[in-house]
Structure formats: structure tokens, C-alpha cells
Amino acid sequence: MSEPEAVAASTDSNGAAAEQLRNQVTDALSTCRDPEIGLDIMSLGLVYDLALQEGKAHVKMTLTAIGCPWAQDLFDEVKAKVEQVPGIKECTVELVYSPPWSVDMMSDDARMELGFL
């Protein structure tokens, strides 16, 4: 599954500016790395939804393993990096477990890097 397929994005307006903001937020999310695996959360398929509305971002994401001891650190990193994107005033991160994460959610490049292809 490719990154655009993995992230369902809703925006407060249509057009180039909204798409550019979405891309900037997605780029910021791509700099956040899973502390155990070492790959970015977008390639791993951990981000399930990205909603942007009136300067606010809401990220629904999961973890590769329930009970990850670094979960809060990862959520804090996501929030901080998304809030650095011009046009984003606030970011909330919601942990979701449905659907459960699996290797199939990873990009082909990530699966290849980890030896699953």
C-alpha cells in the first residue's frame, strides 16, 4: 500500500493551498521514526488518518506493538513536528488500534528494507 493510500486526508477547503499544507504535514510525519524499528511512521503505515481543519491537525495513528514503552515519546515527536509546519497551530494525536497494524500496511520500500520482500 502506498503512502497516499495509507492516509485518508480530509481538509477544510479544496484547492492547491490545502493540498500543499497536507503535503507539508505528511512530509513532517515522514521525519518521525519508530524508535524500535528505525523507519519512518509513514513508510511503516502507522498513520491511519490525517484531518486538517482551520489550522488544526488531527493524526490518528497506531503502534507496531501494543504497550510500546516509547509510545508517548513518539506521539510527542509527531505533535511537535506537525506543529512546526507553517499554517498548523495545533496538533492532536489519537492512538487507535483498529484496524490492527500488520506488515501488509508497510510501503514496499519499508518491507524490502526490513527483509519482508
N, CA, C and O atoms as CSV, one atom per row, in Angstrom:
chain,resi,resn,atom,element,x,y,z
A,1,MET,N,N,0.844,-1.167,0.000
A,1,MET,CA,C,0.000,0.000,0.000
A,1,MET,C,C,0.893,1.235,0.000
A,1,MET,O,O,1.827,1.311,0.798
A,2,SER,N,N,0.629,2.203,-0.875
A,2,SER,CA,C,1.449,3.400,-0.949
A,2,SER,C,C,1.035,4.407,0.117
A,2,SER,O,O,-0.054,4.300,0.682
A,3,GLU,N,N,1.895,5.383,0.396
A,3,GLU,CA,C,1.590,6.385,1.404
A,3,GLU,C,C,0.288,7.116,1.127
A,3,GLU,O,O,-0.503,7.281,2.056
A,4,PRO,N,N,0.010,7.575,-0.122
A,4,PRO,CA,C,-1.268,8.247,-0.345
A,4,PRO,C,C,-2.464,7.356,-0.046
A,4,PRO,O,O,-3.497,7.844,0.413
A,5,GLU,N,N,-2.340,6.041,-0.302
A,5,GLU,CA,C,-3.441,5.138,0.006
A,5,GLU,C,C,-3.566,4.934,1.508
A,5,GLU,O,O,-4.665,4.717,2.017
A,6,ALA,N,N,-2.448,5.003,2.216
A,6,ALA,CA,C,-2.450,4.722,3.637
A,6,ALA,C,C,-3.053,5.856,4.457
A,6,ALA,O,O,-3.535,5.628,5.567
A,7,VAL,N,N,-3.032,7.053,3.933
A,7,VAL,CA,C,-3.512,8.202,4.693
A,7,VAL,C,C,-4.744,8.771,4.018
A,7,VAL,O,O,-4.674,9.259,2.890
A,8,ALA,N,N,-5.857,8.710,4.700
A,8,ALA,CA,C,-7.068,9.361,4.211
A,8,ALA,C,C,-7.067,10.756,4.796
A,8,ALA,O,O,-7.119,10.918,6.015
A,9,ALA,N,N,-7.010,11.759,3.949
A,9,ALA,CA,C,-6.906,13.125,4.434
A,9,ALA,C,C,-8.194,13.879,4.170
A,9,ALA,O,O,-8.764,13.819,3.081
A,10,SER,N,N,-8.634,14.584,5.187
A,10,SER,CA,C,-9.754,15.486,4.990
A,10,SER,C,C,-9.257,16.893,5.268
A,10,SER,O,O,-8.498,17.104,6.215
A,11,THR,N,N,-9.665,17.843,4.471
A,11,THR,CA,C,-9.203,19.209,4.616
A,11,THR,C,C,-10.387,20.140,4.705
A,11,THR,O,O,-11.499,19.792,4.311
A,12,ASP,N,N,-10.137,21.354,5.238
A,12,ASP,CA,C,-11.214,22.306,5.423
A,12,ASP,C,C,-11.572,23.034,4.142
A,12,ASP,O,O,-12.616,23.684,4.088
A,13,SER,N,N,-10.759,22.952,3.126
A,13,SER,CA,C,-11.086,23.574,1.848
A,13,SER,C,C,-10.383,22.817,0.741
A,13,SER,O,O,-9.368,22.156,0.960
A,14,ASN,N,N,-10.949,22.929,-0.463
A,14,ASN,CA,C,-10.329,22.285,-1.612
A,14,ASN,C,C,-9.338,23.261,-2.221
A,14,ASN,O,O,-9.396,24.465,-1.969
A,15,GLY,N,N,-8.433,22.729,-3.023
A,15,GLY,CA,C,-7.534,23.596,-3.740
A,15,GLY,C,C,-6.084,23.333,-3.455
A,15,GLY,O,O,-5.707,22.488,-2.643
A,16,ALA,N,N,-5.282,24.106,-4.169
A,16,ALA,CA,C,-3.834,23.921,-4.118
A,16,ALA,C,C,-3.253,24.211,-2.740
A,16,ALA,O,O,-2.345,23.508,-2.296
A,17,ALA,N,N,-3.760,25.230,-2.059
A,17,ALA,CA,C,-3.216,25.576,-0.738
A,17,ALA,C,C,-3.464,24.455,0.266
A,17,ALA,O,O,-2.575,24.121,1.049
A,18,ALA,N,N,-4.657,23.875,0.252
A,18,ALA,CA,C,-4.969,22.782,1.168
A,18,ALA,C,C,-4.112,21.558,0.849
A,18,ALA,O,O,-3.623,20.881,1.753
A,19,GLU,N,N,-3.937,21.284,-0.428
A,19,GLU,CA,C,-3.113,20.144,-0.831
A,19,GLU,C,C,-1.653,20.368,-0.440
A,19,GLU,O,O,-0.974,19.437,-0.009
A,20,GLN,N,N,-1.175,21.593,-0.589
A,20,GLN,CA,C,0.199,21.907,-0.206
A,20,GLN,C,C,0.393,21.736,1.301
A,20,GLN,O,O,1.406,21.194,1.743
A,21,LEU,N,N,-0.577,22.196,2.084
A,21,LEU,CA,C,-0.489,22.043,3.534
A,21,LEU,C,C,-0.496,20.559,3.908
A,21,LEU,O,O,0.288,20.127,4.752
A,22,ARG,N,N,-1.362,19.798,3.294
A,22,ARG,CA,C,-1.420,18.354,3.548
A,22,ARG,C,C,-0.075,17.705,3.241
A,22,ARG,O,O,0.409,16.878,4.013
A,23,ASN,N,N,0.525,18.080,2.118
A,23,ASN,CA,C,1.826,17.530,1.743
A,23,ASN,C,C,2.905,17.910,2.743
A,23,ASN,O,O,3.765,17.092,3.069
A,24,GLN,N,N,2.868,19.140,3.232
A,24,GLN,CA,C,3.860,19.585,4.223
A,24,GLN,C,C,3.715,18.804,5.523
A,24,GLN,O,O,4.712,18.418,6.133
A,25,VAL,N,N,2.472,18.571,5.947
A,25,VAL,CA,C,2.253,17.800,7.169
A,25,VAL,C,C,2.702,16.353,6.960
A,25,VAL,O,O,3.337,15.769,7.838
A,26,THR,N,N,2.381,15.782,5.819
A,26,THR,CA,C,2.811,14.419,5.518
A,26,THR,C,C,4.335,14.327,5.496
A,26,THR,O,O,4.907,13.354,5.989
A,27,ASP,N,N,4.992,15.333,4.928
A,27,ASP,CA,C,6.458,15.364,4.932
A,27,ASP,C,C,6.999,15.416,6.356
A,27,ASP,O,O,7.983,14.748,6.673
A,28,ALA,N,N,6.356,16.210,7.217
A,28,ALA,CA,C,6.779,16.294,8.619
A,28,ALA,C,C,6.602,14.943,9.302
A,28,ALA,O,O,7.469,14.511,10.062
A,29,LEU,N,N,5.486,14.280,9.035
A,29,LEU,CA,C,5.251,12.957,9.623
A,29,LEU,C,C,6.289,11.947,9.150
A,29,LEU,O,O,6.646,11.026,9.884
A,30,SER,N,N,6.768,12.121,7.932
A,30,SER,CA,C,7.776,11.210,7.381
A,30,SER,C,C,9.132,11.352,8.059
A,30,SER,O,O,10.013,10.521,7.844
A,31,THR,N,N,9.316,12.382,8.869
A,31,THR,CA,C,10.576,12.546,9.606
A,31,THR,C,C,10.508,11.922,10.993
A,31,THR,O,O,11.511,11.889,11.705
A,32,CYS,N,N,9.341,11.428,11.382
A,32,CYS,CA,C,9.174,10.782,12.682
A,32,CYS,C,C,9.475,9.294,12.524
A,32,CYS,O,O,8.877,8.612,11.692
A,33,ARG,N,N,10.401,8.810,13.326
A,33,ARG,CA,C,10.840,7.419,13.197
A,33,ARG,C,C,10.357,6.572,14.368
A,33,ARG,O,O,10.357,7.012,15.518
A,34,ASP,N,N,9.955,5.368,14.054
A,34,ASP,CA,C,9.617,4.399,15.083
A,34,ASP,C,C,10.907,4.090,15.842
A,34,ASP,O,O,11.894,3.687,15.226
A,35,PRO,N,N,10.922,4.269,17.170
A,35,PRO,CA,C,12.177,4.113,17.918
A,35,PRO,C,C,12.725,2.696,17.939
A,35,PRO,O,O,13.929,2.514,18.123
A,36,GLU,N,N,11.892,1.699,17.760
A,36,GLU,CA,C,12.378,0.320,17.785
A,36,GLU,C,C,12.820,-0.159,16.411
A,36,GLU,O,O,13.838,-0.840,16.285
A,37,ILE,N,N,12.060,0.194,15.381
A,37,ILE,CA,C,12.343,-0.295,14.031
A,37,ILE,C,C,13.285,0.633,13.278
A,37,ILE,O,O,14.082,0.173,12.460
A,38,GLY,N,N,13.204,1.924,13.541
A,38,GLY,CA,C,14.108,2.876,12.913
A,38,GLY,C,C,13.644,3.407,11.566
A,38,GLY,O,O,14.377,4.152,10.916
A,39,LEU,N,N,12.439,3.037,11.131
A,39,LEU,CA,C,11.896,3.564,9.882
A,39,LEU,C,C,10.820,4.597,10.202
A,39,LEU,O,O,10.278,4.626,11.307
A,40,ASP,N,N,10.521,5.444,9.220
A,40,ASP,CA,C,9.545,6.499,9.481
A,40,ASP,C,C,8.126,5.933,9.571
A,40,ASP,O,O,7.809,4.897,8.986
A,41,ILE,N,N,7.295,6.640,10.314
A,41,ILE,CA,C,5.948,6.151,10.608
A,41,ILE,C,C,5.048,6.109,9.378
A,41,ILE,O,O,4.084,5.344,9.351
A,42,MET,N,N,5.339,6.909,8.369
A,42,MET,CA,C,4.542,6.868,7.144
A,42,MET,C,C,4.865,5.597,6.359
A,42,MET,O,O,3.955,4.913,5.891
A,43,SER,N,N,6.142,5.279,6.212
A,43,SER,CA,C,6.543,4.063,5.493
A,43,SER,C,C,6.057,2.807,6.203
A,43,SER,O,O,5.738,1.805,5.563
A,44,LEU,N,N,6.002,2.867,7.521
A,44,LEU,CA,C,5.531,1.724,8.290
A,44,LEU,C,C,4.004,1.578,8.243
A,44,LEU,O,O,3.468,0.538,8.625
A,45,GLY,N,N,3.317,2.607,7.780
A,45,GLY,CA,C,1.856,2.549,7.712
A,45,GLY,C,C,1.187,2.766,9.055
A,45,GLY,O,O,0.073,2.291,9.273
A,46,LEU,N,N,1.846,3.476,9.957
A,46,LEU,CA,C,1.296,3.706,11.292
A,46,LEU,C,C,0.278,4.838,11.334
A,46,LEU,O,O,-0.523,4.905,12.266
A,47,VAL,N,N,0.290,5.726,10.347
A,47,VAL,CA,C,-0.669,6.830,10.307
A,47,VAL,C,C,-1.888,6.368,9.521
A,47,VAL,O,O,-1.799,6.047,8.336
A,48,TYR,N,N,-3.027,6.340,10.204
A,48,TYR,CA,C,-4.269,5.865,9.588
A,48,TYR,C,C,-5.104,7.000,9.017
A,48,TYR,O,O,-5.821,6.801,8.037
A,49,ASP,N,N,-5.027,8.182,9.608
A,49,ASP,CA,C,-5.857,9.287,9.138
A,49,ASP,C,C,-5.190,10.602,9.505
A,49,ASP,O,O,-4.567,10.733,10.559
A,50,LEU,N,N,-5.333,11.562,8.620
A,50,LEU,CA,C,-4.845,12.919,8.850
A,50,LEU,C,C,-5.964,13.867,8.482
A,50,LEU,O,O,-6.371,13.938,7.322
A,51,ALA,N,N,-6.463,14.597,9.469
A,51,ALA,CA,C,-7.520,15.582,9.227
A,51,ALA,C,C,-6.964,16.967,9.504
A,51,ALA,O,O,-6.348,17.203,10.542
A,52,LEU,N,N,-7.185,17.875,8.574
A,52,LEU,CA,C,-6.735,19.257,8.713
A,52,LEU,C,C,-7.953,20.161,8.624
A,52,LEU,O,O,-8.756,20.061,7.696
A,53,GLN,N,N,-8.077,21.055,9.619
A,53,GLN,CA,C,-9.200,21.988,9.603
A,53,GLN,C,C,-8.844,23.225,10.410
A,53,GLN,O,O,-8.507,23.147,11.592
A,54,GLU,N,N,-8.926,24.364,9.745
A,54,GLU,CA,C,-8.729,25.667,10.386
A,54,GLU,C,C,-7.463,25.734,11.233
A,54,GLU,O,O,-7.500,26.174,12.382
A,55,GLY,N,N,-6.361,25.303,10.669
A,55,GLY,CA,C,-5.075,25.387,11.361
A,55,GLY,C,C,-4.835,24.300,12.386
A,55,GLY,O,O,-3.834,24.327,13.101
A,56,LYS,N,N,-5.746,23.345,12.464
A,56,LYS,CA,C,-5.589,22.247,13.410
A,56,LYS,C,C,-5.379,20.947,12.640
A,56,LYS,O,O,-6.001,20.708,11.605
A,57,ALA,N,N,-4.492,20.123,13.168
A,57,ALA,CA,C,-4.232,18.809,12.584
A,57,ALA,C,C,-4.628,17.753,13.601
A,57,ALA,O,O,-4.354,17.880,14.794
A,58,HIS,N,N,-5.272,16.715,13.110
A,58,HIS,CA,C,-5.630,15.576,13.955
A,58,HIS,C,C,-5.063,14.330,13.275
A,58,HIS,O,O,-5.449,13.985,12.158
A,59,VAL,N,N,-4.142,13.663,13.971
A,59,VAL,CA,C,-3.468,12.483,13.432
A,59,VAL,C,C,-3.970,11.255,14.182
A,59,VAL,O,O,-3.836,11.165,15.402
A,60,LYS,N,N,-4.548,10.310,13.442
A,60,LYS,CA,C,-4.906,9.022,14.022
A,60,LYS,C,C,-3.824,8.047,13.611
A,60,LYS,O,O,-3.548,7.860,12.426
A,61,MET,N,N,-3.216,7.429,14.608
A,61,MET,CA,C,-2.127,6.507,14.309
A,61,MET,C,C,-2.147,5.331,15.271
A,61,MET,O,O,-2.837,5.341,16.290
A,62,THR,N,N,-1.374,4.329,14.917
A,62,THR,CA,C,-1.273,3.144,15.751
A,62,THR,C,C,0.192,2.865,16.050
A,62,THR,O,O,1.071,3.651,15.700
A,63,LEU,N,N,0.435,1.764,16.685
A,63,LEU,CA,C,1.791,1.335,17.028
A,63,LEU,C,C,2.033,-0.047,16.435
A,63,LEU,O,O,1.089,-0.780,16.139
A,64,THR,N,N,3.289,-0.392,16.267
A,64,THR,CA,C,3.592,-1.736,15.765
A,64,THR,C,C,3.321,-2.786,16.832
A,64,THR,O,O,3.060,-3.946,16.513
A,65,ALA,N,N,3.381,-2.382,18.101
A,65,ALA,CA,C,3.125,-3.313,19.202
A,65,ALA,C,C,2.375,-2.585,20.317
A,65,ALA,O,O,2.766,-1.491,20.726
A,66,ILE,N,N,1.313,-3.188,20.796
A,66,ILE,CA,C,0.573,-2.623,21.925
A,66,ILE,C,C,1.500,-2.605,23.135
A,66,ILE,O,O,2.228,-3.567,23.382
A,67,GLY,N,N,1.472,-1.525,23.874
A,67,GLY,CA,C,2.304,-1.414,25.066
A,67,GLY,C,C,3.719,-0.954,24.788
A,67,GLY,O,O,4.596,-1.111,25.638
A,68,CYS,N,N,3.961,-0.391,23.618
A,68,CYS,CA,C,5.298,0.116,23.283
A,68,CYS,C,C,5.743,1.117,24.348
A,68,CYS,O,O,5.029,2.083,24.615
A,69,PRO,N,N,6.906,0.907,24.957
A,69,PRO,CA,C,7.353,1.815,26.018
A,69,PRO,C,C,7.713,3.221,25.519
A,69,PRO,O,O,7.817,4.153,26.316
A,70,TRP,N,N,7.902,3.371,24.213
A,70,TRP,CA,C,8.258,4.674,23.657
A,70,TRP,C,C,7.079,5.375,22.991
A,70,TRP,O,O,7.268,6.362,22.280
A,71,ALA,N,N,5.871,4.876,23.214
A,71,ALA,CA,C,4.688,5.433,22.548
A,71,ALA,C,C,4.538,6.926,22.822
A,71,ALA,O,O,4.365,7.705,21.884
A,72,GLN,N,N,4.600,7.336,24.072
A,72,GLN,CA,C,4.399,8.752,24.393
A,72,GLN,C,C,5.473,9.620,23.757
A,72,GLN,O,O,5.181,10.721,23.289
A,73,ASP,N,N,6.711,9.140,23.734
A,73,ASP,CA,C,7.784,9.890,23.073
A,73,ASP,C,C,7.480,10.062,21.588
A,73,ASP,O,O,7.695,11.139,21.031
A,74,LEU,N,N,6.987,9.018,20.952
A,74,LEU,CA,C,6.653,9.088,19.532
A,74,LEU,C,C,5.499,10.059,19.303
A,74,LEU,O,O,5.551,10.864,18.373
A,75,PHE,N,N,4.462,9.998,20.132
A,75,PHE,CA,C,3.334,10.915,19.986
A,75,PHE,C,C,3.778,12.361,20.193
A,75,PHE,O,O,3.332,13.258,19.477
A,76,ASP,N,N,4.651,12.586,21.164
A,76,ASP,CA,C,5.174,13.939,21.410
A,76,ASP,C,C,5.966,14.444,20.203
A,76,ASP,O,O,5.870,15.615,19.837
A,77,GLU,N,N,6.746,13.555,19.589
A,77,GLU,CA,C,7.514,13.936,18.396
A,77,GLU,C,C,6.580,14.280,17.238
A,77,GLU,O,O,6.792,15.276,16.546
A,78,VAL,N,N,5.557,13.470,17.027
A,78,VAL,CA,C,4.585,13.737,15.959
A,78,VAL,C,C,3.950,15.104,16.181
A,78,VAL,O,O,3.903,15.925,15.265
A,79,LYS,N,N,3.465,15.347,17.382
A,79,LYS,CA,C,2.817,16.624,17.702
A,79,LYS,C,C,3.767,17.796,17.459
A,79,LYS,O,O,3.385,18.779,16.822
A,80,ALA,N,N,4.985,17.702,17.955
A,80,ALA,CA,C,5.956,18.797,17.823
A,80,ALA,C,C,6.305,19.069,16.359
A,80,ALA,O,O,6.364,20.225,15.940
A,81,LYS,N,N,6.533,18.026,15.595
A,81,LYS,CA,C,6.935,18.223,14.195
A,81,LYS,C,C,5.782,18.750,13.343
A,81,LYS,O,O,5.997,19.592,12.472
A,82,VAL,N,N,4.576,18.272,13.581
A,82,VAL,CA,C,3.431,18.773,12.815
A,82,VAL,C,C,3.167,20.238,13.173
A,82,VAL,O,O,2.831,21.035,12.297
A,83,GLU,N,N,3.313,20.592,14.428
A,83,GLU,CA,C,3.082,21.979,14.843
A,83,GLU,C,C,4.156,22.938,14.327
A,83,GLU,O,O,3.969,24.153,14.402
A,84,GLN,N,N,5.261,22.432,13.811
A,84,GLN,CA,C,6.280,23.278,13.187
A,84,GLN,C,C,5.924,23.649,11.756
A,84,GLN,O,O,6.542,24.545,11.182
A,85,VAL,N,N,4.937,22.976,11.170
A,85,VAL,CA,C,4.532,23.260,9.788
A,85,VAL,C,C,3.799,24.600,9.768
A,85,VAL,O,O,2.839,24.792,10.515
A,86,PRO,N,N,4.246,25.527,8.917
A,86,PRO,CA,C,3.543,26.813,8.818
A,86,PRO,C,C,2.070,26.588,8.455
A,86,PRO,O,O,1.751,25.850,7.523
A,87,GLY,N,N,1.194,27.233,9.205
A,87,GLY,CA,C,-0.237,27.078,8.965
A,87,GLY,C,C,-0.905,26.130,9.942
A,87,GLY,O,O,-2.133,26.077,10.010
A,88,ILE,N,N,-0.111,25.377,10.704
A,88,ILE,CA,C,-0.666,24.477,11.719
A,88,ILE,C,C,-0.417,25.101,13.090
A,88,ILE,O,O,0.725,25.329,13.488
A,89,LYS,N,N,-1.496,25.367,13.792
A,89,LYS,CA,C,-1.407,25.974,15.122
A,89,LYS,C,C,-1.438,24.931,16.230
A,89,LYS,O,O,-0.870,25.130,17.303
A,90,GLU,N,N,-2.108,23.821,15.957
A,90,GLU,CA,C,-2.302,22.807,16.988
A,90,GLU,C,C,-2.403,21.430,16.344
A,90,GLU,O,O,-2.980,21.269,15.268
A,91,CYS,N,N,-1.832,20.447,17.023
A,91,CYS,CA,C,-1.917,19.060,16.548
A,91,CYS,C,C,-2.318,18.169,17.705
A,91,CYS,O,O,-1.769,18.263,18.803
A,92,THR,N,N,-3.279,17.308,17.445
A,92,THR,CA,C,-3.634,16.270,18.408
A,92,THR,C,C,-3.317,14.921,17.779
A,92,THR,O,O,-3.468,14.730,16.572
A,93,VAL,N,N,-2.881,14.004,18.607
A,93,VAL,CA,C,-2.547,12.656,18.157
A,93,VAL,C,C,-3.461,11.692,18.894
A,93,VAL,O,O,-3.532,11.698,20.123
A,94,GLU,N,N,-4.154,10.867,18.131
A,94,GLU,CA,C,-5.067,9.884,18.703
A,94,GLU,C,C,-4.539,8.485,18.405
A,94,GLU,O,O,-4.277,8.139,17.253
A,95,LEU,N,N,-4.391,7.698,19.443
A,95,LEU,CA,C,-3.955,6.313,19.298
A,95,LEU,C,C,-5.172,5.454,18.981
A,95,LEU,O,O,-6.170,5.485,19.700
A,96,VAL,N,N,-5.079,4.694,17.908
A,96,VAL,CA,C,-6.154,3.777,17.519
A,96,VAL,C,C,-5.562,2.378,17.318
A,96,VAL,O,O,-4.400,2.231,16.940
A,97,TYR,N,N,-6.361,1.381,17.572
A,97,TYR,CA,C,-5.907,0.002,17.399
A,97,TYR,C,C,-6.702,-0.750,16.333
A,97,TYR,O,O,-6.485,-1.940,16.106
A,98,SER,N,N,-7.614,-0.049,15.690
A,98,SER,CA,C,-8.426,-0.695,14.673
A,98,SER,C,C,-8.303,0.067,13.365
A,98,SER,O,O,-8.585,1.265,13.329
A,99,PRO,N,N,-7.897,-0.580,12.308
A,99,PRO,CA,C,-7.551,-1.997,12.248
A,99,PRO,C,C,-6.190,-2.253,12.878
A,99,PRO,O,O,-5.355,-1.351,12.947
A,100,PRO,N,N,-5.966,-3.475,13.336
A,100,PRO,CA,C,-4.656,-3.788,13.913
A,100,PRO,C,C,-3.559,-3.625,12.862
A,100,PRO,O,O,-3.748,-3.960,11.693
A,101,TRP,N,N,-2.419,-3.108,13.292
A,101,TRP,CA,C,-1.293,-2.912,12.374
A,101,TRP,C,C,-0.738,-4.271,11.966
A,101,TRP,O,O,-0.694,-5.208,12.763
A,102,SER,N,N,-0.317,-4.355,10.711
A,102,SER,CA,C,0.366,-5.559,10.229
A,102,SER,C,C,1.430,-5.147,9.216
A,102,SER,O,O,1.439,-4.011,8.742
A,103,VAL,N,N,2.299,-6.052,8.898
A,103,VAL,CA,C,3.370,-5.819,7.934
A,103,VAL,C,C,2.806,-5.398,6.575
A,103,VAL,O,O,3.458,-4.668,5.829
A,104,ASP,N,N,1.604,-5.854,6.260
A,104,ASP,CA,C,0.979,-5.506,4.988
A,104,ASP,C,C,0.719,-4.012,4.836
A,104,ASP,O,O,0.521,-3.536,3.718
A,105,MET,N,N,0.717,-3.267,5.935
A,105,MET,CA,C,0.466,-1.825,5.890
A,105,MET,C,C,1.719,-1.029,5.533
A,105,MET,O,O,1.642,0.168,5.258
A,106,MET,N,N,2.850,-1.684,5.538
A,106,MET,CA,C,4.115,-1.019,5.232
A,106,MET,C,C,4.245,-0.771,3.736
A,106,MET,O,O,3.675,-1.492,2.918
A,107,SER,N,N,5.009,0.266,3.394
A,107,SER,CA,C,5.309,0.503,1.982
A,107,SER,C,C,6.223,-0.613,1.482
A,107,SER,O,O,6.874,-1.297,2.272
A,108,ASP,N,N,6.265,-0.788,0.176
A,108,ASP,CA,C,7.153,-1.801,-0.398
A,108,ASP,C,C,8.605,-1.536,-0.030
A,108,ASP,O,O,9.355,-2.469,0.261
A,109,ASP,N,N,9.006,-0.267,-0.043
A,109,ASP,CA,C,10.391,0.075,0.313
A,109,ASP,C,C,10.705,-0.326,1.750
A,109,ASP,O,O,11.780,-0.858,2.026
A,110,ALA,N,N,9.771,-0.071,2.664
A,110,ALA,CA,C,9.994,-0.437,4.064
A,110,ALA,C,C,10.071,-1.951,4.226
A,110,ALA,O,O,10.921,-2.458,4.958
A,111,ARG,N,N,9.177,-2.674,3.540
A,111,ARG,CA,C,9.213,-4.140,3.619
A,111,ARG,C,C,10.518,-4.680,3.062
A,111,ARG,O,O,11.081,-5.635,3.596
A,112,MET,N,N,10.991,-4.074,2.000
A,112,MET,CA,C,12.246,-4.505,1.396
A,112,MET,C,C,13.411,-4.240,2.357
A,112,MET,O,O,14.278,-5.092,2.548
A,113,GLU,N,N,13.414,-3.050,2.955
A,113,GLU,CA,C,14.499,-2.694,3.867
A,113,GLU,C,C,14.557,-3.623,5.079
A,113,GLU,O,O,15.631,-3.899,5.612
A,114,LEU,N,N,13.388,-4.100,5.504
A,114,LEU,CA,C,13.342,-4.987,6.677
A,114,LEU,C,C,13.358,-6.466,6.306
A,114,LEU,O,O,13.261,-7.332,7.175
A,115,GLY,N,N,13.480,-6.751,5.007
A,115,GLY,CA,C,13.619,-8.124,4.557
A,115,GLY,C,C,12.323,-8.899,4.424
A,115,GLY,O,O,12.330,-10.129,4.440
A,116,PHE,N,N,11.199,-8.184,4.290
A,116,PHE,CA,C,9.911,-8.863,4.126
A,116,PHE,C,C,9.555,-9.082,2.660
A,116,PHE,O,O,8.552,-9.734,2.370
A,117,LEU,N,N,10.340,-8.560,1.735
A,117,LEU,CA,C,10.106,-8.769,0.292
A,117,LEU,C,C,11.263,-9.515,-0.315
A,117,LEU,O,O,11.259,-9.789,-1.516
